[in-house]
Amino acid sequence: MLPVLLVSIDNTVLSFALPQISEALRPTGTQLLWIIDVYPLVLAGLLVPMGSFADRIGRRRLLLTGALGFAAVSAVAAYAPSAEALVVTRAGLGFFGAMLMPSTLSLLRNVFTDREERRLAIAIWASGFAAGSALGPIVGGFLLEHFWWGSVFLLAVPVLVVLLVLAPAFVPESRDPAPGRIDPLSIVLVMATMTPVVYGIKTLAKSGPGTLALVSLAVGLAAGVAFVRRQLRRPDPMLDVRLFTRPAFSGAVLVNLLSVFSLVGFLFFVSQDVQLVLGLSPMEAGLALLPGLAVMVAAGLLVVRVVRHVRPARVVAVALLFSAAGYAIVAVGAGESILVLLMAAFVVLSLGVGAAETVSNDLIVSSVPAAKAGAASAISETAYEVGAVLGTAVLGSILTASYHANVVVPDGVPRADAAAAAETLGGATQVAESLPAGTAQALLDSAHAAFGSGVGTTSLIGVVLMLVAAGTALVTLRSARS
């Protein structure tokens, strides 16, 4: 639970530190993007290779190695003297973070051999993500109010020290008894697949369908084809891609991806809404989302009992319908920034995400022999990472485009400021601070209305996507047993 909780906190806490990092290290716009992006790029490329390594050298050994490296690099990142140094250390965190996540889930697969116990263990494991997401803004807000930006990185050190002390005593070692040979070319190909694809999606979201984004996606897809062909030819593949021919396995991976997609896409606009429109501080915003995250944890635990009596396909389909209903609440409200409405929508959506994530992760790791749990867990983690990227990229880019098309900047605003205000709600809020009261209010009224319109459009698309996902789950998971 400790590394899961930590990685989840890390996902949300850095965004709140960016203003202080910008002031202290003076990064260029490109460097600031790399500070954010290099971690998920390295992580996405290495999850499958590290899952395979865990099966070969031992899951606990790789978990402890990753914990030691992550703690050491976190300490270095906290005192990074320059933007370049922080980019390098963030890449190091991605490298060691890829050792942590597949190891945790594959260890559960091997420790809990009873299906019911394992399903409950996975539900508790999944609740770590929700708990971390809730704690990230609250802990981050507290640290940044009292300490410097590096404190958000030092947070990892005491957590992982506890892990390094306790895991050797409480966590048994496990590995694949017949792992086969290490295939360096397969490792290169999977990295050449995931890293350009994730980078291409991010670039597409930020800059539109430019040459760089399209070339990155083409390179990733070509490498992916080569990787699949190589795995099919090898007698001992690093990743058994034939697993995807099983509808229950591929359906569970897709559900995993779409559940995270719905969660991250929703958080993308609701976090801006409660802070930039309603005026809540980061810590207050975190507390406002706390009921939804508590429901996510509860749903993940309660679905363990439900799925004993109801087929997984029906449980997951109903869960995704709840996610659709969460978006529908916002869409019916036409993007109105009403705190109670947003909180209620997040509670309903979280109910669906918590249930769907628990069942899909259980189906993924249960569909392979225990000896191959590391590779299967890595697929689950990769789906989580790609879902997070797509949630921001797809829904975020639609929201941004809608905002840009509808915002009206008042006359008299300097050209550079007008461009920034027309780009994002955050830009409009910042520009308004330097304008006369009447002009500032006119800009904010237009920006809030444009953002609300974009939220309404985005939510309708979210409803449609979740309904399609529910139908897909019914079809692909029908062979899965409780």
N, C-alpha and C positions, 0 to 999 in steps of 0.2 A: 504493500500500500504506500510506503514512503516515497519511492521514486515516481509512482503514478501521481500522487498528490503534488509532488514537487514540479514535475514537468507541466502539469496542468496550471499551477500557479504561474510558472514561468511564461506560459503562453499569453497570459493577460497582463502581467505586471509590467513588462517592458514598455508597452505602449504609453503607460502613465509617466514613465521616466524620460521619454523622448525630449520634452521641453528642456529639462535640466541637462541632458546629454548634449543637446544642441548648443546650449549656452556655455557649457564647460569645455567641450572639445571642438566647437566650431566646425562641424563636418559640412562638406558640400552636400547639395541635394542628392547626388548620386551615392555618396558615402552613407548618408542617412538611410537611403533605401537598402543598401547592402547590409547595414547593421541589422535591419529588420529581416531581410530576405535570406541571408546566407545560412541562417540556422535551419529553416525548413527545407532549403534546397539540399544541404548536406544530409539532413535527417532522412528525407524522402529517398535519396539515392542509396542510402546504406541500410535501410531497415531490412530488406530481404537478405542481403549478404550476411548481416549480423545475426538474423534469425537462423540462417543455415550454420553459421559458426557456432551458435549456442548449442545446436544439436550435436555438433562434432566435439567441441572442447569442454562442454559442460555448461548448463544454463546458469547455475549459481556462480561459477567461476567468471563467466562473462558479465553477469550482473555486478559482482564485486569490482571487477576491473573497470566497468563503466562508471560505477559510483565513485571510485577513487579518482578517476580521470575527470569526471564532471565536477567534483568538489574542488580539485586543484585548479582547473581552468576557470571555475567561477571566481575563485579568490584572485586570480590574475586579472580577469575581466573587470572586477570591482575597482582596480587601481590602474586601468588602462590609461596611458599617458596621451594617447592620440586616437583619432577616429580610425586610422588604419589598424592600430593595435586592437581596437575593440572589434573590428570586422574579423580579424584573424582569430581572436578568442571566441567569438560567436560561432565561427566555423568549427572550432575545437569542441564547443559544447554540442553542436550537432553530431559530431563524430561519436562522442561518448554517450550522448543521449540515445543514439541508435542502438547501443548495447543494452540500455536499460529496459526499453519498453517491450520488445519481443520476449526477453527473458522472463519478465514478470508473468505474462499470460501463459507462456509455455510451462513454467513451473507449476502453475495452478492445474494445468492439464495433467501433469504427472503426479502431483501430490494428492489431488482429489480424484480417485478412481471411480467413486460412486457418482452416478450421473446427477442425482439430486443435490448432493453436497457440492459438486463442481459448479452446478448452475447457480447455487447460492453464493459460492466463492466468487464467481465471475460477476454476479450482481454487486457484491461488495467492492470488487476491483473497479467496476465501472462507476460506482458512486464516488470513487476517488477523483475522477475527472470533474464531476459536478461540484464536489467539495472544493477542489482546487480553483475552479472557475469562480466560485463564490468568494473564496478567501483572497484571490489575486487582487481585485480592486481595493478590498478593505485593508489587507496587509500592506499592499503597495502604497495606498494613500497615507497610511500611518507612517511608514518608513520615510516617504518623500517629504512629509511635513516636518519630520524631526531629524533626518539625516541627509546625506548626499546621495546622488544617483547610484553610486556603487553598492549601496546597501541592498538593493534589490537582487544583486548577484550573490552577495555574501549570505543571503537567506538560505542558499542551497547547502552551505558547508555544515552547519549543525545537524540538519536533517540527514545528510548522507553519512556523517560520522556515526550517528545512531545506527543506521543501516549496516555500516561496516563492522560495528561491534556486535550486533545482535544476529545478523543473517547467518554467520558460520555456525551458530548454536541452534538456530530454529529452522533454517531452510535446508532441506536435504538436497544433495547434488543429484542431477540426472542428465543423461545424454543418450544419443542414438548409439546402440551397440554395434551397428554396422553402417557407419556414416558415408562410406565411399570416399573418393578422392576429392581434394579441393580443386576447383576449376577456376583459375584466375580470369580466363576470358569471360566466363559467365558473370563474374563479379563486375568486370568492366562494362559488359553489355547492359546489366540491370541498372548500373549507375548512369550509363549513357542514355537509358530510357527515362528514368524517373526525374533526374535533375533537369534536363531540357524541357520535359513536359510541364513540370511544376513552374519552371521559370517562364515558359511560354504563356501559361495561363495567367500568371501574375502580370506579365508585361501586357498581355491582351487587355486585362482589366484596367490597367493604369493608362495605357497609351493607345488603345484601339488596335485594329488588325494591321499593324505595321510589318515591315520586312523582318525585323528581329523576332517578333512573336511567332510569325508563321514559320520562319526557318527553324526556330527552336522546337516547335511542335513537330515539324517534319523530321528533324534529326532524331527526336525522341521516339517517334512512331517507327522509323526505320530501324533503330536499334532494338526496339521492342520486338519487331518481327524477327530480327536475327536472333534475339535471345530465346524466343519461343521455339524457333526451328532447332536451335542448338540443344535445348532441353529435351525436345522430342527425340533427338538422335542419340542422346547419351544414355547408357545403361544405369547410371547413378546420377540423375539430374540434381542440380542445386535446389531447384524448385519444380515439383511435379505439376506442370501446367495442365495435365489431364484432369486434375481436380476440378477445373472450371467446366468440364463437360458434365459434371454432376449438377443438376438444376438447384438442389438444396444448397450446395456450397456456393455457387456463383450468385444465387439469389440472396444468400445471407451476406455475402461481401457487398452486394449492391445496396442492401438495406442499411448496412453499416455506414456506407458512404453517404447515402441520402439522408440518414438520420443526423449525421454530423453537419451535412450541407444545410439542413433546415435550421439547426441550432445556431451555427455560425452566421448564416445569412440573416437570421432574426436579430442576433446580438449586434450585428454590424450597424443596423439602423436604430435599434432601441437604445444602444449606448450613447449615440449622438443625440437622439431625441431627448432623453432625460437630462443630459448635461447641457447641451447647447440651446435647446428650446425651453425646457422647464427650469434650467439653472441649477441643477443639483451638482454637488461636488463629486469627484470620483468615488469617495468613500460612501457618500449618500446614495450614489447610483448603484454601487455594489450591494448596499443594504436593501434597496428597492427590488433588486433581482433575487434576493435571498429566498423568498417564498417559493418561487419557481424552481430554484435549484434544490430546495428541500423536497419538493414534490418529485423532482427527477430521481433523487436518491430513493425515496419511498416507493415510487413506481417500479424501479429496478428490482427492489427487494420483494415487493408483493407479487410481481409477475411470475416469480419462481413457483408460487402456489398455484396460480392460475394455469400455467402451462402444463401442470401435471394432468389436468382434466380437459383442456382445450387444445386442439392441434396448433402447433406453432404458426402455421400459415395464417390462421384466423386471428391469433393474438397479435401478430406483427401487423396485419392489415388494419385491424382496429386501432392499434397504436399509431400508425401513420395517419389514420383518419383524425385522431386527436391533434396531431401536428398540423394537419390541414385546417382544422377548426381554429387553432391558435392564430394562423395567418388570416383566416376568415373574419375573426373578431376585429382585427386591425383594419381589414379591407372594408368591412361594414361601417366602421367608424370613420372611413374616408381619410385615414391618415391623421386624425385629430390627435394632438399631443395632450392626452389626458392620462395622468399617472395611473389611476385605478384601472383604466382600460388596458393600458400597456402591461401592467402587472398581471391582470387576469389572463390576457392573451399568452403571456409567457408561462404562466402556470399550466394552462391547457396544453401548450406546445411541449413543455417539459415533461408532462405526464406521458405523452407519446414517445418522446425521445428516450426517456429512461427505460420504458418497457421494451422498445424495439432494439436498443443497444444491447441489453442483457441477453435477449433471445438470439440475436444475430451472432454475437461473439461466441455464445455457447455452441451454436450450430457449426461455426467455422472450426473451432478447435476440436469438437467432438467428431468431425467428419474424417479425421485423419488418425493414423495410429499414434499412440503416445510418443513414440520415438521420433516422429516427424513434427512434433508440436511447435518447435521453434519456427520452422518455415511457415506453417499455417498461421501462427500468431503474427508473424511479420506481415503477411498479407492483410490481416485484420488491421494492423497498425497503419499500413500503407493506405488502405481504404479510408481510415480516419483522417490521415494527413491530406490526401487528395480531396476528400469531402470538405475539409476546412478551407483549402485553397479555392475550390470551386464555389463554396458558399459566398465568400467575399468577392470572388471574381465575377460570377454570374449576376447574383442579386445586387452586389455592390456597384457594378458597372451600370446596370439598368437604373438604379437609384440615382447615381451620379449624372447620367445622361439626361434623365428626366428633370433633375434639379437644374442643370445647366440650360435646358430648353425653356424652362418656365420662370426663372428668376429675372427680375427687372431691376437693374442698378439705376438709382436716381441720377439725374443730371448733376454735374458739378463734382463727381467723384473722380480723382486722378486716374489716368488710364491704367497704371500698374495695379492700383488698388481695386479698380473695377474688374480687372481680369481675375484677381485673386478671389473677389467676392462672388464672381459668376462661376468659379470652379467648384467650390465646396461650401457647405454650411459653416464649417470651421473658419474658412477664409473670410466669409461675410461677417461672422461674429467678431473676428479680430479687426477687420477694417472699420467696422462700426464704432469701435472704441476711439478712433482718432477723428471722427466726423462730428460736425455740429449736431445737437440733439435732434432737430427735426429731420435732417437727412439720415441720421443713424437709425431713427425709428422707422422711417420709410423703407430703408434697406432691409432691416431685420424683419419687418412685416412681410415683405416680398419673399425674402429668403425662407422664412418659416412656412409660408404658404406653398412655395415651390417644393420644399423638402417634404411637406405633408402630402402633396400630390404624388411625389415620387414614391413615398412609403405606401400609399394606397395602391399604386400600380404594381409595385414590387410584391406586395402582399397577395394580390390576385394571382400573380404568376406563381408565388409560393403555394397557394391553394391548389392550382392545377398540377404542379409538379408532385405534391404529396398525394393527390388522388391517383395519379399515374403510378406512383411508387406503391401505393396500397394494392392496386390491381396487379402489379408485377409480383408483389409478395405472395398474393393468393395463388398465382400460377406457378411460380418457381419453387415455392416452399411446400407445395401440397404433398410431396413425398416424405417430408421431414416428420419424424415421430417425436411425441412428447417424452 
